[in-house]
Amino acid sequence: MDPLTLGVGVLLLGFGIYTFYSRAKYPHKLGKLQAMKDKFGKGAGTLIHTIAYSLIPIGAGAALIWSGHKGISISQIVGS
């Protein structure tokens, strides 16, 4: 088990869940969401924000948690 990889995974997962929840309950607090809506339109801006700030961090966080549990270090993942 690699605690650093697990920790980064938990942080990413938490960030993704937080932004997903915030977008649903308090969208006015997310400045980048409004900027994306202004630039790309309501539907596309929301979709891009959801993918970039919720789905990718949730997926990466889950993958890092799994990797950390299996003993794979984050330094092996990024290739350092």
VOGU-144508 format. One record per atom (N, C-alpha, C): z, y, x; atom name; residue in three letters. Coordinates in nm, 3 decimals. Layout:
N
{pz = Z	py = Y	px = X	name = CA	resn = ala}
...
This chain:
80
{pz = 0.000	py = -0.118	px = 0.085	name = N	resn = met}
{pz = 0.000	py = 0.000	px = 0.000	name = CA	resn = met}
{pz = 0.000	py = 0.125	px = 0.090	name = C	resn = met}
{pz = -0.089	py = 0.218	px = 0.057	name = N	resn = asp}
{pz = -0.098	py = 0.341	px = 0.135	name = CA	resn = asp}
{pz = -0.047	py = 0.458	px = 0.052	name = C	resn = asp}
{pz = 0.071	py = 0.513	px = 0.085	name = N	resn = pro}
{pz = 0.132	py = 0.618	px = 0.002	name = CA	resn = pro}
{pz = 0.053	py = 0.748	px = -0.002	name = C	resn = pro}
{pz = -0.014	py = 0.785	px = 0.107	name = N	resn = leu}
{pz = -0.092	py = 0.909	px = 0.107	name = CA	resn = leu}
{pz = -0.209	py = 0.899	px = 0.009	name = C	resn = leu}
{pz = -0.279	py = 0.788	px = 0.013	name = N	resn = thr}
{pz = -0.392	py = 0.768	px = -0.078	name = CA	resn = thr}
{pz = -0.343	py = 0.765	px = -0.222	name = C	resn = thr}
{pz = -0.233	py = 0.698	px = -0.246	name = N	resn = leu}
{pz = -0.176	py = 0.696	px = -0.381	name = CA	resn = leu}
{pz = -0.138	py = 0.836	px = -0.427	name = C	resn = leu}
{pz = -0.077	py = 0.914	px = -0.339	name = N	resn = gly}
{pz = -0.035	py = 1.050	px = -0.375	name = CA	resn = gly}
{pz = -0.152	py = 1.139	px = -0.409	name = C	resn = gly}
{pz = -0.257	py = 1.135	px = -0.327	name = N	resn = val}
{pz = -0.376	py = 1.216	px = -0.355	name = CA	resn = val}
{pz = -0.440	py = 1.171	px = -0.486	name = C	resn = val}
{pz = -0.442	py = 1.040	px = -0.509	name = N	resn = gly}
{pz = -0.497	py = 0.987	px = -0.634	name = CA	resn = gly}
{pz = -0.420	py = 1.034	px = -0.756	name = C	resn = gly}
{pz = -0.289	py = 1.035	px = -0.747	name = N	resn = val}
{pz = -0.205	py = 1.081	px = -0.858	name = CA	resn = val}
{pz = -0.228	py = 1.231	px = -0.882	name = C	resn = val}
{pz = -0.239	py = 1.308	px = -0.774	name = N	resn = leu}
{pz = -0.266	py = 1.452	px = -0.790	name = CA	resn = leu}
{pz = -0.401	py = 1.477	px = -0.859	name = C	resn = leu}
{pz = -0.504	py = 1.407	px = -0.814	name = N	resn = leu}
{pz = -0.636	py = 1.423	px = -0.876	name = CA	resn = leu}
{pz = -0.634	py = 1.380	px = -1.023	name = C	resn = leu}
{pz = -0.572	py = 1.268	px = -1.050	name = N	resn = leu}
{pz = -0.562	py = 1.221	px = -1.187	name = CA	resn = leu}
{pz = -0.488	py = 1.322	px = -1.273	name = C	resn = leu}
{pz = -0.377	py = 1.374	px = -1.223	name = N	resn = gly}
{pz = -0.301	py = 1.474	px = -1.297	name = CA	resn = gly}
{pz = -0.380	py = 1.601	px = -1.321	name = C	resn = gly}
{pz = -0.455	py = 1.646	px = -1.220	name = N	resn = phe}
{pz = -0.538	py = 1.766	px = -1.235	name = CA	resn = phe}
{pz = -0.643	py = 1.745	px = -1.343	name = C	resn = phe}
{pz = -0.709	py = 1.631	px = -1.341	name = N	resn = gly}
{pz = -0.812	py = 1.602	px = -1.441	name = CA	resn = gly}
{pz = -0.756	py = 1.597	px = -1.582	name = C	resn = gly}
{pz = -0.642	py = 1.534	px = -1.597	name = N	resn = ile}
{pz = -0.578	py = 1.526	px = -1.729	name = CA	resn = ile}
{pz = -0.531	py = 1.664	px = -1.774	name = C	resn = ile}
{pz = -0.476	py = 1.741	px = -1.682	name = N	resn = tyr}
{pz = -0.431	py = 1.876	px = -1.715	name = CA	resn = tyr}
{pz = -0.546	py = 1.964	px = -1.763	name = C	resn = tyr}
{pz = -0.658	py = 1.963	px = -1.691	name = N	resn = thr}
{pz = -0.770	py = 2.047	px = -1.732	name = CA	resn = thr}
{pz = -0.831	py = 1.998	px = -1.863	name = C	resn = thr}
{pz = -0.833	py = 1.867	px = -1.884	name = N	resn = phe}
{pz = -0.884	py = 1.812	px = -2.010	name = CA	resn = phe}
{pz = -0.797	py = 1.861	px = -2.127	name = C	resn = phe}
{pz = -0.665	py = 1.852	px = -2.109	name = N	resn = tyr}
{pz = -0.572	py = 1.898	px = -2.212	name = CA	resn = tyr}
{pz = -0.581	py = 2.049	px = -2.233	name = C	resn = tyr}
{pz = -0.586	py = 2.123	px = -2.123	name = N	resn = ser}
{pz = -0.592	py = 2.270	px = -2.131	name = CA	resn = ser}
{pz = -0.720	py = 2.315	px = -2.201	name = C	resn = ser}
{pz = -0.831	py = 2.248	px = -2.175	name = N	resn = arg}
{pz = -0.956	py = 2.285	px = -2.239	name = CA	resn = arg}
{pz = -0.946	py = 2.267	px = -2.390	name = C	resn = arg}
{pz = -0.874	py = 2.165	px = -2.434	name = N	resn = ala}
{pz = -0.861	py = 2.139	px = -2.577	name = CA	resn = ala}
{pz = -0.761	py = 2.233	px = -2.644	name = C	resn = ala}
{pz = -0.650	py = 2.262	px = -2.578	name = N	resn = lys}
{pz = -0.543	py = 2.341	px = -2.640	name = CA	resn = lys}
{pz = -0.545	py = 2.489	px = -2.605	name = C	resn = lys}
{pz = -0.578	py = 2.522	px = -2.482	name = N	resn = tyr}
{pz = -0.570	py = 2.660	px = -2.434	name = CA	resn = tyr}
{pz = -0.696	py = 2.698	px = -2.355	name = C	resn = tyr}
{pz = -0.814	py = 2.695	px = -2.416	name = N	resn = pro}
{pz = -0.937	py = 2.722	px = -2.340	name = CA	resn = pro}
{pz = -0.943	py = 2.864	px = -2.284	name = C	resn = pro}
{pz = -0.870	py = 2.957	px = -2.343	name = N	resn = his}
{pz = -0.871	py = 3.095	px = -2.294	name = CA	resn = his}
{pz = -0.804	py = 3.107	px = -2.157	name = C	resn = his}
{pz = -0.724	py = 3.009	px = -2.117	name = N	resn = lys}
{pz = -0.657	py = 3.012	px = -1.986	name = CA	resn = lys}
{pz = -0.748	py = 2.963	px = -1.873	name = C	resn = lys}
{pz = -0.863	py = 2.907	px = -1.906	name = N	resn = leu}
{pz = -0.953	py = 2.853	px = -1.805	name = CA	resn = leu}
{pz = -1.069	py = 2.950	px = -1.784	name = C	resn = leu}
{pz = -1.055	py = 3.035	px = -1.684	name = N	resn = gly}
{pz = -1.154	py = 3.138	px = -1.656	name = CA	resn = gly}
{pz = -1.291	py = 3.081	px = -1.620	name = C	resn = gly}
{pz = -1.294	py = 2.972	px = -1.545	name = N	resn = lys}
{pz = -1.422	py = 2.913	px = -1.506	name = CA	resn = lys}
{pz = -1.493	py = 2.852	px = -1.626	name = C	resn = lys}
{pz = -1.419	py = 2.806	px = -1.723	name = N	resn = leu}
{pz = -1.482	py = 2.753	px = -1.845	name = CA	resn = leu}
{pz = -1.559	py = 2.864	px = -1.916	name = C	resn = leu}
{pz = -1.498	py = 2.978	px = -1.931	name = N	resn = gln}
{pz = -1.565	py = 3.089	px = -1.997	name = CA	resn = gln}
{pz = -1.687	py = 3.135	px = -1.917	name = C	resn = gln}
{pz = -1.675	py = 3.139	px = -1.786	name = N	resn = ala}
{pz = -1.787	py = 3.178	px = -1.702	name = CA	resn = ala}
{pz = -1.904	py = 3.081	px = -1.716	name = C	resn = ala}
{pz = -1.873	py = 2.952	px = -1.723	name = N	resn = met}
{pz = -1.979	py = 2.852	px = -1.740	name = CA	resn = met}
{pz = -2.043	py = 2.860	px = -1.877	name = C	resn = met}
{pz = -1.962	py = 2.889	px = -1.979	name = N	resn = lys}
{pz = -2.017	py = 2.907	px = -2.114	name = CA	resn = lys}
{pz = -2.111	py = 3.028	px = -2.117	name = C	resn = lys}
{pz = -2.071	py = 3.135	px = -2.050	name = N	resn = asp}
{pz = -2.154	py = 3.256	px = -2.046	name = CA	resn = asp}
{pz = -2.287	py = 3.230	px = -1.974	name = C	resn = asp}
{pz = -2.281	py = 3.153	px = -1.867	name = N	resn = lys}
{pz = -2.400	py = 3.131	px = -1.786	name = CA	resn = lys}
{pz = -2.493	py = 3.025	px = -1.846	name = C	resn = lys}
{pz = -2.436	py = 2.914	px = -1.895	name = N	resn = phe}
{pz = -2.517	py = 2.800	px = -1.939	name = CA	resn = phe}
{pz = -2.522	py = 2.781	px = -2.090	name = C	resn = phe}
{pz = -2.447	py = 2.858	px = -2.165	name = N	resn = gly}
{pz = -2.437	py = 2.837	px = -2.309	name = CA	resn = gly}
{pz = -2.313	py = 2.757	px = -2.342	name = C	resn = gly}
{pz = -2.272	py = 2.762	px = -2.467	name = N	resn = lys}
{pz = -2.145	py = 2.700	px = -2.508	name = CA	resn = lys}
{pz = -2.143	py = 2.549	px = -2.482	name = C	resn = lys}
{pz = -2.246	py = 2.479	px = -2.529	name = N	resn = gly}
{pz = -2.247	py = 2.333	px = -2.515	name = CA	resn = gly}
{pz = -2.262	py = 2.286	px = -2.372	name = C	resn = gly}
{pz = -2.362	py = 2.339	px = -2.302	name = N	resn = ala}
{pz = -2.387	py = 2.296	px = -2.164	name = CA	resn = ala}
{pz = -2.274	py = 2.340	px = -2.071	name = C	resn = ala}
{pz = -2.222	py = 2.460	px = -2.091	name = N	resn = gly}
{pz = -2.112	py = 2.509	px = -2.008	name = CA	resn = gly}
{pz = -1.988	py = 2.423	px = -2.023	name = C	resn = gly}
{pz = -1.957	py = 2.387	px = -2.147	name = N	resn = thr}
{pz = -1.842	py = 2.300	px = -2.172	name = CA	resn = thr}
{pz = -1.863	py = 2.162	px = -2.111	name = C	resn = thr}
{pz = -1.984	py = 2.109	px = -2.124	name = N	resn = leu}
{pz = -2.014	py = 1.978	px = -2.067	name = CA	resn = leu}
{pz = -2.002	py = 1.978	px = -1.915	name = C	resn = leu}
{pz = -2.060	py = 2.079	px = -1.851	name = N	resn = ile}
{pz = -2.052	py = 2.089	px = -1.705	name = CA	resn = ile}
{pz = -1.906	py = 2.102	px = -1.660	name = C	resn = ile}
{pz = -1.829	py = 2.184	px = -1.728	name = N	resn = his}
{pz = -1.688	py = 2.202	px = -1.693	name = CA	resn = his}
{pz = -1.611	py = 2.072	px = -1.713	name = C	resn = his}
{pz = -1.638	py = 2.002	px = -1.821	name = N	resn = thr}
{pz = -1.569	py = 1.876	px = -1.849	name = CA	resn = thr}
{pz = -1.598	py = 1.774	px = -1.740	name = C	resn = thr}
{pz = -1.723	py = 1.764	px = -1.701	name = N	resn = ile}
{pz = -1.759	py = 1.667	px = -1.597	name = CA	resn = ile}
{pz = -1.697	py = 1.706	px = -1.462	name = C	resn = ile}
{pz = -1.713	py = 1.833	px = -1.424	name = N	resn = ala}
{pz = -1.670	py = 1.876	px = -1.291	name = CA	resn = ala}
{pz = -1.519	py = 1.885	px = -1.276	name = C	resn = ala}
{pz = -1.449	py = 1.926	px = -1.381	name = N	resn = tyr}
{pz = -1.305	py = 1.953	px = -1.368	name = CA	resn = tyr}
{pz = -1.216	py = 1.851	px = -1.438	name = C	resn = tyr}
{pz = -1.274	py = 1.755	px = -1.511	name = N	resn = ser}
{pz = -1.192	py = 1.653	px = -1.575	name = CA	resn = ser}
{pz = -1.238	py = 1.513	px = -1.538	name = C	resn = ser}
{pz = -1.363	py = 1.480	px = -1.570	name = N	resn = leu}
{pz = -1.408	py = 1.342	px = -1.552	name = CA	resn = leu}
{pz = -1.416	py = 1.300	px = -1.405	name = C	resn = leu}
{pz = -1.472	py = 1.385	px = -1.320	name = N	resn = ile}
{pz = -1.481	py = 1.349	px = -1.177	name = CA	resn = ile}
{pz = -1.342	py = 1.337	px = -1.115	name = C	resn = ile}
{pz = -1.250	py = 1.434	px = -1.136	name = N	resn = pro}
{pz = -1.115	py = 1.415	px = -1.079	name = CA	resn = pro}
{pz = -1.041	py = 1.293	px = -1.135	name = C	resn = pro}
{pz = -1.058	py = 1.265	px = -1.264	name = N	resn = ile}
{pz = -0.992	py = 1.147	px = -1.322	name = CA	resn = ile}
{pz = -1.048	py = 1.020	px = -1.259	name = C	resn = ile}
{pz = -1.180	py = 1.011	px = -1.247	name = N	resn = gly}
{pz = -1.242	py = 0.893	px = -1.186	name = CA	resn = gly}
{pz = -1.204	py = 0.877	px = -1.039	name = C	resn = gly}
{pz = -1.210	py = 0.988	px = -0.965	name = N	resn = ala}
{pz = -1.173	py = 0.983	px = -0.823	name = CA	resn = ala}
{pz = -1.026	py = 0.948	px = -0.806	name = C	resn = ala}
{pz = -0.941	py = 1.006	px = -0.891	name = N	resn = gly}
{pz = -0.799	py = 0.976	px = -0.885	name = CA	resn = gly}
{pz = -0.770	py = 0.830	px = -0.912	name = C	resn = gly}
{pz = -0.835	py = 0.775	px = -1.014	name = N	resn = ala}
{pz = -0.816	py = 0.633	px = -1.047	name = CA	resn = ala}
{pz = -0.864	py = 0.545	px = -0.932	name = C	resn = ala}
{pz = -0.979	py = 0.581	px = -0.872	name = N	resn = ala}
{pz = -1.030	py = 0.502	px = -0.759	name = CA	resn = ala}
{pz = -0.936	py = 0.510	px = -0.639	name = C	resn = ala}
{pz = -0.881	py = 0.628	px = -0.613	name = N	resn = leu}
{pz = -0.788	py = 0.641	px = -0.501	name = CA	resn = leu}
{pz = -0.657	py = 0.567	px = -0.527	name = C	resn = leu}
{pz = -0.610	py = 0.570	px = -0.650	name = N	resn = ile}
{pz = -0.488	py = 0.495	px = -0.682	name = CA	resn = ile}
{pz = -0.512	py = 0.346	px = -0.661	name = C	resn = ile}
{pz = -0.626	py = 0.297	px = -0.707	name = N	resn = trp}
{pz = -0.660	py = 0.156	px = -0.687	name = CA	resn = trp}
{pz = -0.670	py = 0.124	px = -0.538	name = C	resn = trp}
{pz = -0.740	py = 0.211	px = -0.464	name = N	resn = ser}
{pz = -0.757	py = 0.189	px = -0.320	name = CA	resn = ser}
{pz = -0.623	py = 0.191	px = -0.247	name = C	resn = ser}
{pz = -0.540	py = 0.290	px = -0.281	name = N	resn = gly}
{pz = -0.409	py = 0.299	px = -0.218	name = CA	resn = gly}
{pz = -0.322	py = 0.178	px = -0.248	name = C	resn = gly}
{pz = -0.333	py = 0.127	px = -0.368	name = N	resn = his}
{pz = -0.257	py = 0.007	px = -0.406	name = CA	resn = his}
{pz = -0.305	py = -0.115	px = -0.326	name = C	resn = his}
{pz = -0.434	py = -0.119	px = -0.297	name = N	resn = lys}
{pz = -0.491	py = -0.230	px = -0.218	name = CA	resn = lys}
{pz = -0.471	py = -0.211	px = -0.068	name = C	resn = lys}
{pz = -0.416	py = -0.095	px = -0.027	name = N	resn = gly}
{pz = -0.388	py = -0.073	px = 0.115	name = CA	resn = gly}
{pz = -0.499	py = -0.003	px = 0.190	name = C	resn = gly}
{pz = -0.597	py = 0.048	px = 0.119	name = N	resn = ile}
{pz = -0.708	py = 0.119	px = 0.183	name = CA	resn = ile}
{pz = -0.667	py = 0.265	px = 0.202	name = C	resn = ile}
{pz = -0.678	py = 0.315	px = 0.324	name = N	resn = ser}
{pz = -0.638	py = 0.451	px = 0.355	name = CA	resn = ser}
{pz = -0.747	py = 0.549	px = 0.313	name = C	resn = ser}
{pz = -0.706	py = 0.669	px = 0.274	name = N	resn = ile}
{pz = -0.801	py = 0.772	px = 0.238	name = CA	resn = ile}
{pz = -0.891	py = 0.808	px = 0.357	name = C	resn = ile}
{pz = -0.840	py = 0.794	px = 0.479	name = N	resn = ser}
{pz = -0.922	py = 0.823	px = 0.597	name = CA	resn = ser}
{pz = -1.035	py = 0.722	px = 0.612	name = C	resn = ser}
{pz = -1.017	py = 0.600	px = 0.567	name = N	resn = gln}
{pz = -1.123	py = 0.500	px = 0.569	name = CA	resn = gln}
{pz = -1.229	py = 0.534	px = 0.463	name = C	resn = gln}
{pz = -1.186	py = 0.592	px = 0.352	name = N	resn = ile}
{pz = -1.277	py = 0.623	px = 0.243	name = CA	resn = ile}
{pz = -1.369	py = 0.738	px = 0.281	name = C	resn = ile}
{pz = -1.313	py = 0.845	px = 0.341	name = N	resn = val}
{pz = -1.394	py = 0.962	px = 0.375	name = CA	resn = val}
{pz = -1.467	py = 0.945	px = 0.509	name = C	resn = val}
{pz = -1.439	py = 0.840	px = 0.582	name = N	resn = gly}
{pz = -1.512	py = 0.810	px = 0.703	name = CA	resn = gly}
{pz = -1.466	py = 0.881	px = 0.829	name = C	resn = gly}
{pz = -1.344	py = 0.925	px = 0.831	name = N	resn = ser}
{pz = -1.294	py = 0.993	px = 0.953	name = CA	resn = ser}
{pz = -1.264	py = 0.896	px = 1.062	name = C	resn = ser}
